[in-house]
Amino acid sequence: MKSKIALTILCISLFSGICFAQSQPDGKGRKPPTIEERLKMVNEKICQPLKLDKNQSLNVSDAYKEFFTEMDKSIDFKANPPRMPEKSKVDALAKIRDNKVKKVIPENLFDKYTELEKSTHPPREGNPPKQ
């Protein structure tokens, strides 16, 4: 009888421990990536596939750094979940960034850049990433 009680308590403890180890559904457990992490991702997903030289990669990274900085300023982190800025503001910032990139990379690579740039977008919540 004592072993059954001990086994029951052990099972309840393990089950409750597993439940508390789950991330919170409201997203409080997740932190957005830092600017440095996002720049590393840009280097891996854009600069390396385009085979840009060091100077071009640096200029592309600078354009993205300015973009990420301005985006972080315009996101309302006080809201739960954080509220993104209006689409028109995001599009304006993206256009400025793309114009800076267009000046740096060869014209024939810009179409490939636009395809690769889409792969850097974070997946939307509730939608699985497309493969």
N, CA and C atoms as an extended XYZ file, in Angstrom:
393
Properties=species:S:1:pos:R:3:atomname:S:1:resname:S:1:resid:I:1 pbc="F F F"
N         0.820       -1.187        0.000 N   MET     1
C         0.000        0.000        0.000 CA  MET     1
C         0.869        1.258        0.000 C   MET     1
N         1.939        1.254        0.803 N   LYS     2
C         2.825        2.408        0.867 CA  LYS     2
C         3.515        2.630       -0.476 C   LYS     2
N         3.844        1.548       -1.165 N   SER     3
C         4.512        1.693       -2.461 CA  SER     3
C         3.564        2.296       -3.498 C   SER     3
N         2.265        1.961       -3.434 N   LYS     4
C         1.294        2.539       -4.366 CA  LYS     4
C         1.147        4.039       -4.123 C   LYS     4
N         1.120        4.443       -2.865 N   ILE     5
C         1.012        5.865       -2.529 CA  ILE     5
C         2.267        6.603       -2.990 C   ILE     5
N         3.413        6.019       -2.742 N   ALA     6
C         4.677        6.639       -3.153 CA  ALA     6
C         4.751        6.749       -4.675 C   ALA     6
N         4.313        5.715       -5.374 N   LEU     7
C         4.323        5.723       -6.835 CA  LEU     7
C         3.351        6.777       -7.379 C   LEU     7
N         2.192        6.912       -6.764 N   THR     8
C         1.212        7.914       -7.173 CA  THR     8
C         1.772        9.323       -6.977 C   THR     8
N         2.388        9.576       -5.834 N   ILE     9
C         2.975       10.887       -5.554 CA  ILE     9
C         4.095       11.185       -6.547 C   ILE     9
N         4.894       10.199       -6.868 N   LEU    10
C         5.981       10.368       -7.831 CA  LEU    10
C         5.426       10.720       -9.208 C   LEU    10
N         4.386       10.022       -9.636 N   CYS    11
C         3.780       10.301      -10.947 CA  CYS    11
C         3.184       11.704      -10.990 C   CYS    11
N         2.504       12.102       -9.935 N   ILE    12
C         1.924       13.445       -9.887 CA  ILE    12
C         3.022       14.500       -9.926 C   ILE    12
N         4.103       14.267       -9.201 N   SER    13
C         5.218       15.220       -9.189 CA  SER    13
C         5.839       15.357      -10.573 C   SER    13
N         6.071       14.243      -11.248 N   LEU    14
C         6.656       14.282      -12.584 CA  LEU    14
C         5.729       14.991      -13.568 C   LEU    14
N         4.440       14.681      -13.502 N   PHE    15
C         3.480       15.301      -14.411 CA  PHE    15
C         3.406       16.810      -14.189 C   PHE    15
N         3.358       17.232      -12.945 N   SER    16
C         3.282       18.670      -12.670 CA  SER    16
C         4.577       19.367      -13.071 C   SER    16
N         5.705       18.713      -12.910 N   GLY    17
C         6.982       19.290      -13.335 CA  GLY    17
C         7.041       19.483      -14.838 C   GLY    17
N         6.493       18.533      -15.583 N   ILE    18
C         6.459       18.650      -17.039 CA  ILE    18
C         5.558       19.806      -17.453 C   ILE    18
N         4.424       19.960      -16.792 N   CYS    19
C         3.488       21.038      -17.125 CA  CYS    19
C         4.115       22.409      -16.875 C   CYS    19
N         4.828       22.581      -15.796 N   PHE    20
C         5.442       23.872      -15.495 CA  PHE    20
C         6.632       24.166      -16.389 C   PHE    20
N         7.223       23.145      -16.981 N   ALA    21
C         8.370       23.348      -17.865 CA  ALA    21
C         7.944       23.878      -19.233 C   ALA    21
N         6.657       23.813      -19.563 N   GLN    22
C         6.164       24.304      -20.839 CA  GLN    22
C         6.270       25.826      -20.881 C   GLN    22
N         6.504       26.369      -22.078 N   SER    23
C         6.568       27.824      -22.192 CA  SER    23
C         5.172       28.405      -22.030 C   SER    23
N         5.126       29.645      -21.640 N   GLN    24
C         3.856       30.300      -21.410 CA  GLN    24
C         3.185       30.614      -22.749 C   GLN    24
N         1.872       30.373      -22.872 N   PRO    25
C         1.198       30.618      -24.144 CA  PRO    25
C         1.116       32.086      -24.533 C   PRO    25
N         1.263       32.997      -23.581 N   ASP    26
C         1.175       34.421      -23.909 CA  ASP    26
C         2.483       34.967      -24.470 C   ASP    26
N         3.518       34.132      -24.569 N   GLY    27
C         4.770       34.550      -25.180 CA  GLY    27
C         5.722       35.251      -24.244 C   GLY    27
N         5.415       35.309      -22.948 N   LYS    28
C         6.299       36.012      -22.018 CA  LYS    28
C         7.649       35.321      -21.889 C   LYS    28
N         7.708       34.033      -22.171 N   GLY    29
C         8.958       33.294      -22.053 CA  GLY    29
C         9.904       33.547      -23.211 C   GLY    29
N         9.377       34.087      -24.322 N   ARG    30
C        10.204       34.315      -25.508 CA  ARG    30
C        10.705       35.743      -25.538 C   ARG    30
N        11.955       35.870      -25.930 N   LYS    31
C        12.518       37.206      -26.132 CA  LYS    31
C        12.852       37.344      -27.601 C   LYS    31
N        12.625       38.519      -28.166 N   PRO    32
C        12.987       38.699      -29.573 CA  PRO    32
C        14.503       38.649      -29.725 C   PRO    32
N        14.976       38.241      -30.896 N   PRO    33
C        16.427       38.192      -31.094 CA  PRO    33
C        17.022       39.600      -31.052 C   PRO    33
N        18.265       39.674      -30.623 N   THR    34
C        18.946       40.964      -30.565 CA  THR    34
C        19.305       41.412      -31.990 C   THR    34
N        19.710       42.663      -32.107 N   ILE    35
C        20.098       43.187      -33.419 CA  ILE    35
C        21.301       42.414      -33.954 C   ILE    35
N        22.229       42.067      -33.075 N   GLU    36
C        23.415       41.320      -33.508 CA  GLU    36
C        23.029       39.942      -34.044 C   GLU    36
N        22.077       39.288      -33.384 N   GLU    37
C        21.619       37.973      -33.855 CA  GLU    37
C        20.919       38.103      -35.203 C   GLU    37
N        20.135       39.156      -35.371 N   ARG    38
C        19.453       39.366      -36.646 CA  ARG    38
C        20.453       39.697      -37.755 C   ARG    38
N        21.501       40.461      -37.433 N   LEU    39
C        22.521       40.782      -38.437 CA  LEU    39
C        23.291       39.529      -38.852 C   LEU    39
N        23.525       38.645      -37.901 N   LYS    40
C        24.190       37.377      -38.220 CA  LYS    40
C        23.324       36.568      -39.177 C   LYS    40
N        22.014       36.567      -38.934 N   MET    41
C        21.086       35.848      -39.803 CA  MET    41
C        21.066       36.470      -41.203 C   MET    41
N        21.128       37.796      -41.292 N   VAL    42
C        21.169       38.479      -42.589 CA  VAL    42
C        22.435       38.072      -43.334 C   VAL    42
N        23.541       38.003      -42.624 N   ASN    43
C        24.799       37.589      -43.248 CA  ASN    43
C        24.685       36.168      -43.795 C   ASN    43
N        24.086       35.271      -43.005 N   GLU    44
C        23.975       33.876      -43.426 CA  GLU    44
C        22.962       33.690      -44.555 C   GLU    44
N        21.838       34.418      -44.500 N   LYS    45
C        20.758       34.185      -45.463 CA  LYS    45
C        20.796       35.088      -46.687 C   LYS    45
N        21.561       36.182      -46.628 N   ILE    46
C        21.602       37.091      -47.778 CA  ILE    46
C        23.015       37.266      -48.316 C   ILE    46
N        23.936       37.716      -47.462 N   CYS    47
C        25.289       38.059      -47.940 CA  CYS    47
C        26.049       36.841      -48.464 C   CYS    47
N        26.009       35.749      -47.736 N   GLN    48
C        26.748       34.571      -48.171 CA  GLN    48
C        26.181       33.954      -49.451 C   GLN    48
N        24.843       33.770      -49.572 N   PRO    49
C        24.336       33.219      -50.834 CA  PRO    49
C        24.586       34.117      -52.044 C   PRO    49
N        24.630       35.439      -51.835 N   LEU    50
C        24.898       36.356      -52.939 CA  LEU    50
C        26.389       36.464      -53.239 C   LEU    50
N        27.215       35.885      -52.374 N   LYS    51
C        28.678       35.916      -52.520 CA  LYS    51
C        29.191       37.360      -52.613 C   LYS    51
N        28.754       38.177      -51.654 N   LEU    52
C        29.194       39.567      -51.607 CA  LEU    52
C        30.583       39.659      -51.001 C   LEU    52
N        31.357       40.653      -51.445 N   ASP    53
C        32.673       40.836      -50.839 CA  ASP    53
C        32.511       41.504      -49.474 C   ASP    53
N        33.623       41.664      -48.776 N   LYS    54
C        33.585       42.164      -47.395 CA  LYS    54
C        32.976       43.567      -47.306 C   LYS    54
N        33.342       44.435      -48.229 N   ASN    55
C        32.839       45.803      -48.228 CA  ASN    55
C        31.327       45.828      -48.499 C   ASN    55
N        30.876       45.049      -49.480 N   GLN    56
C        29.448       44.983      -49.787 CA  GLN    56
C        28.663       44.410      -48.605 C   GLN    56
N        29.196       43.361      -47.990 N   SER    57
C        28.523       42.753      -46.840 CA  SER    57
C        28.406       43.740      -45.687 C   SER    57
N        29.449       44.515      -45.478 N   LEU    58
C        29.436       45.508      -44.407 CA  LEU    58
C        28.373       46.576      -44.670 C   LEU    58
N        28.282       47.033      -45.925 N   ASN    59
C        27.282       48.043      -46.271 CA  ASN    59
C        25.859       47.500      -46.165 C   ASN    59
N        25.651       46.248      -46.568 N   VAL    60
C        24.328       45.621      -46.437 CA  VAL    60
C        23.980       45.481      -44.954 C   VAL    60
N        24.952       45.061      -44.146 N   SER    61
C        24.712       44.930      -42.702 CA  SER    61
C        24.380       46.270      -42.072 C   SER    61
N        25.054       47.336      -42.509 N   ASP    62
C        24.752       48.678      -41.990 CA  ASP    62
C        23.322       49.095      -42.331 C   ASP    62
N        22.895       48.804      -43.564 N   ALA    63
C        21.529       49.149      -43.972 CA  ALA    63
C        20.518       48.385      -43.114 C   ALA    63
N        20.788       47.121      -42.869 N   TYR    64
C        19.882       46.318      -42.040 CA  TYR    64
C        19.930       46.748      -40.578 C   TYR    64
N        21.095       47.149      -40.110 N   LYS    65
C        21.196       47.595      -38.711 CA  LYS    65
C        20.334       48.832      -38.489 C   LYS    65
N        20.393       49.770      -39.427 N   GLU    66
C        19.549       50.963      -39.327 CA  GLU    66
C        18.071       50.585      -39.379 C   GLU    66
N        17.730       49.640      -40.264 N   PHE    67
C        16.347       49.177      -40.388 CA  PHE    67
C        15.869       48.550      -39.079 C   PHE    67
N        16.679       47.643      -38.512 N   PHE    68
C        16.289       46.964      -37.271 CA  PHE    68
C        16.171       47.959      -36.114 C   PHE    68
N        17.077       48.926      -36.065 N   THR    69
C        17.034       49.932      -34.996 CA  THR    69
C        15.749       50.756      -35.086 C   THR    69
N        15.410       51.210      -36.283 N   GLU    70
C        14.186       52.001      -36.463 CA  GLU    70
C        12.941       51.159      -36.185 C   GLU    70
N        12.969       49.884      -36.573 N   MET    71
C        11.824       48.997      -36.299 CA  MET    71
C        11.641       48.817      -34.796 C   MET    71
N        12.738       48.606      -34.080 N   ASP    72
C        12.640       48.417      -32.630 CA  ASP    72
C        12.092       49.676      -31.946 C   ASP    72
N        12.438       50.848      -32.487 N   LYS    73
C        11.921       52.093      -31.918 CA  LYS    73
C        10.410       52.212      -32.130 C   LYS    73
N         9.911       51.679      -33.246 N   SER    74
C         8.499       51.863      -33.577 CA  SER    74
C         7.595       50.756      -33.037 C   SER    74
N         8.159       49.675      -32.496 N   ILE    75
C         7.351       48.593      -31.934 CA  ILE    75
C         6.951       48.966      -30.510 C   ILE    75
N         5.687       48.739      -30.179 N   ASP    76
C         5.167       49.027      -28.842 CA  ASP    76
C         5.352       47.773      -27.982 C   ASP    76
N         6.458       47.731      -27.220 N   PHE    77
C         6.755       46.559      -26.393 CA  PHE    77
C         5.957       46.552      -25.089 C   PHE    77
N         5.299       47.669      -24.767 N   LYS    78
C         4.523       47.730      -23.533 CA  LYS    78
C         3.233       46.930      -23.648 C   LYS    78
N         2.724       46.783      -24.859 N   ALA    79
C         1.493       46.022      -25.075 CA  ALA    79
C         1.807       44.531      -24.988 C   ALA    79
N         0.797       43.747      -24.663 N   ASN    80
C         0.975       42.297      -24.596 CA  ASN    80
C        -0.043       41.657      -25.514 C   ASN    80
N         0.328       41.075      -26.626 N   PRO    81
C         1.673       40.941      -27.177 CA  PRO    81
C         2.141       42.270      -27.772 C   PRO    81
N         3.462       42.406      -27.989 N   PRO    82
C         3.977       43.663      -28.541 CA  PRO    82
C         3.279       44.012      -29.857 C   PRO    82
N         2.954       45.288      -30.014 N   ARG    83
C         2.224       45.749      -31.185 CA  ARG    83
C         3.198       46.249      -32.244 C   ARG    83
N         3.028       45.716      -33.438 N   MET    84
C         3.862       46.129      -34.559 CA  MET    84
C         3.368       47.478      -35.087 C   MET    84
N         4.255       48.259      -35.720 N   PRO    85
C         3.827       49.537      -36.296 CA  PRO    85
C         2.942       49.303      -37.520 C   PRO    85
N         2.358       50.364      -38.012 N   GLU    86
C         1.510       50.279      -39.196 CA  GLU    86
C         2.318       49.758      -40.380 C   GLU    86
N         1.619       49.055      -41.269 N   LYS    87
C         2.279       48.468      -42.434 CA  LYS    87
C         2.942       49.538      -43.300 C   LYS    87
N         2.336       50.704      -43.395 N   SER    88
C         2.905       51.770      -44.222 CA  SER    88
C         4.272       52.217      -43.688 C   SER    88
N         4.428       52.265      -42.356 N   LYS    89
C         5.710       52.648      -41.757 CA  LYS    89
C         6.770       51.578      -42.015 C   LYS    89
N         6.358       50.315      -41.878 N   VAL    90
C         7.293       49.207      -42.123 CA  VAL    90
C         7.719       49.207      -43.580 C   VAL    90
N         6.762       49.407      -44.483 N   ASP    91
C         7.085       49.432      -45.910 CA  ASP    91
C         8.021       50.582      -46.254 C   ASP    91
N         7.820       51.728      -45.624 N   ALA    92
C         8.694       52.880      -45.878 CA  ALA    92
C        10.118       52.588      -45.415 C   ALA    92
N        10.244       51.989      -44.232 N   LEU    93
C        11.583       51.631      -43.732 CA  LEU    93
C        12.236       50.580      -44.628 C   LEU    93
N        11.456       49.614      -45.081 N   ALA    94
C        11.994       48.565      -45.954 CA  ALA    94
C        12.434       49.149      -47.292 C   ALA    94
N        11.692       50.119      -47.792 N   LYS    95
C        12.058       50.747      -49.072 CA  LYS    95
C        13.371       51.505      -48.943 C   LYS    95
N        13.544       52.219      -47.832 N   ILE    96
C        14.806       52.933      -47.580 CA  ILE    96
C        15.962       51.929      -47.515 C   ILE    96
N        15.750       50.839      -46.776 N   ARG    97
C        16.777       49.806      -46.651 CA  ARG    97
C        17.109       49.204      -48.009 C   ARG    97
N        16.087       48.861      -48.788 N   ASP    98
C        16.320       48.231      -50.089 CA  ASP    98
C        17.027       49.177      -51.051 C   ASP    98
N        16.736       50.482      -50.972 N   ASN    99
C        17.438       51.445      -51.827 CA  ASN    99
C        18.920       51.516      -51.471 C   ASN    99
N        19.237       51.439      -50.177 N   LYS   100
C        20.646       51.432      -49.757 CA  LYS   100
C        21.344       50.169      -50.248 C   LYS   100
N        20.649       49.045      -50.158 N   VAL   101
C        21.229       47.770      -50.608 CA  VAL   101
C        21.411       47.796      -52.122 C   VAL   101
N        20.447       48.381      -52.828 N   LYS   102
C        20.499       48.425      -54.293 CA  LYS   102
C        21.725       49.189      -54.780 C   LYS   102
N        22.148       50.203      -54.022 N   LYS   103
C        23.329       50.985      -54.387 CA  LYS   103
C        24.613       50.186      -54.205 C   LYS   103
N        24.564       49.171      -53.328 N   VAL   104
C        25.772       48.434      -52.959 CA  VAL   104
C        25.988       47.198      -53.830 C   VAL   104
N        24.910       46.447      -54.092 N   ILE   105
C        25.082       45.182      -54.809 CA  ILE   105
C        24.899       45.387      -56.309 C   ILE   105
N        25.463       44.489      -57.126 N   PRO   106
C        25.279       44.599      -58.576 CA  PRO   106
C        23.795       44.479      -58.952 C   PRO   106
N        23.429       45.144      -60.045 N   GLU   107
C        22.031       45.184      -60.473 CA  GLU   107
C        21.468       43.790      -60.754 C   GLU   107
N        22.297       42.917      -61.330 N   ASN   108
C        21.815       41.586      -61.688 CA  ASN   108
C        21.525       40.715      -60.456 C   ASN   108
N        22.033       41.096      -59.280 N   LEU   109
C        21.779       40.321      -58.059 CA  LEU   109
C        20.589       40.832      -57.254 C   LEU   109
N        20.018       41.978      -57.654 N   PHE   110
C        18.960       42.566      -56.840 CA  PHE   110
C        17.698       41.698      -56.807 C   PHE   110
N        17.358       41.066      -57.925 N   ASP   111
C        16.182       40.180      -57.930 CA  ASP   111
C        16.378       39.006      -56.976 C   ASP   111
N        17.590       38.445      -57.005 N   LYS   112
C        17.878       37.337      -56.088 CA  LYS   112
C        17.859       37.837      -54.642 C   LYS   112
N        18.336       39.067      -54.431 N   TYR   113
C        18.305       39.660      -53.089 CA  TYR   113
C        16.871       39.738      -52.563 C   TYR   113
N        15.939       40.200      -53.413 N   THR   114
C        14.553       40.341      -52.958 CA  THR   114
C        13.962       38.991      -52.574 C   THR   114
N        14.323       37.932      -53.285 N   GLU   115
C        13.858       36.586      -52.915 CA  GLU   115
C        14.453       36.163      -51.575 C   GLU   115
N        15.754       36.393      -51.413 N   LEU   116
C        16.419       35.999      -50.165 CA  LEU   116
C        15.926       36.835      -48.987 C   LEU   116
N        15.600       38.091      -49.246 N   GLU   117
C        15.139       38.978      -48.175 CA  GLU   117
C        13.836       38.470      -47.575 C   GLU   117
N        12.984       37.876      -48.390 N   LYS   118
C        11.711       37.327      -47.896 CA  LYS   118
C        11.946       36.177      -46.914 C   LYS   118
N        13.057       35.469      -47.070 N   SER   119
C        13.351       34.342      -46.165 CA  SER   119
C        13.791       34.823      -44.782 C   SER   119
N        14.091       36.113      -44.659 N   THR   120
C        14.526       36.620      -43.362 CA  THR   120
C        13.358       37.052      -42.491 C   THR   120
N        12.155       37.105      -43.054 N   HIS   121
C        10.993       37.530      -42.275 CA  HIS   121
C        10.666       36.486      -41.214 C   HIS   121
N        10.357       36.928      -39.995 N   PRO   122
C         9.978       35.963      -38.960 CA  PRO   122
C         8.619       35.360      -39.296 C   PRO   122
N         8.410       34.086      -38.932 N   PRO   123
C         7.103       33.482      -39.207 CA  PRO   123
C         6.027       34.135      -38.361 C   PRO   123
N         4.838       34.235      -38.906 N   ARG   124
C         3.727       34.807      -38.153 CA  ARG   124
C         3.232       33.774      -37.159 C   ARG   124
N         2.759       34.268      -36.025 N   GLU   125
C         2.254       33.362      -35.008 CA  GLU   125
C         1.025       32.655      -35.528 C   GLU   125
N         0.948       31.362      -35.266 N   GLY   126
C        -0.190       30.572      -35.689 CA  GLY   126
C        -0.021       29.971      -37.062 C   GLY   126
N         0.896       30.493      -37.862 N   ASN   127
C         1.157       29.964      -39.177 CA  ASN   127
C         2.498       29.238      -39.173 C   ASN   127
N         2.513       27.984      -39.601 N   PRO   128
C         3.803       27.277      -39.650 CA  PRO   128
C         4.671       27.850      -40.748 C   PRO   128
N         6.013       27.832      -40.572 N   PRO   129
C         6.883       28.363      -41.618 CA  PRO   129
C         6.766       27.541      -42.894 C   PRO   129
N         6.785       28.222      -44.040 N   LYS   130
C         6.684       27.523      -45.330 CA  LYS   130
C         8.031       26.959      -45.699 C   LYS   130
N         7.984       25.774      -46.281 N   GLN   131
C         9.226       25.098      -46.618 CA  GLN   131
C         9.493       25.114      -48.082 C   GLN   131
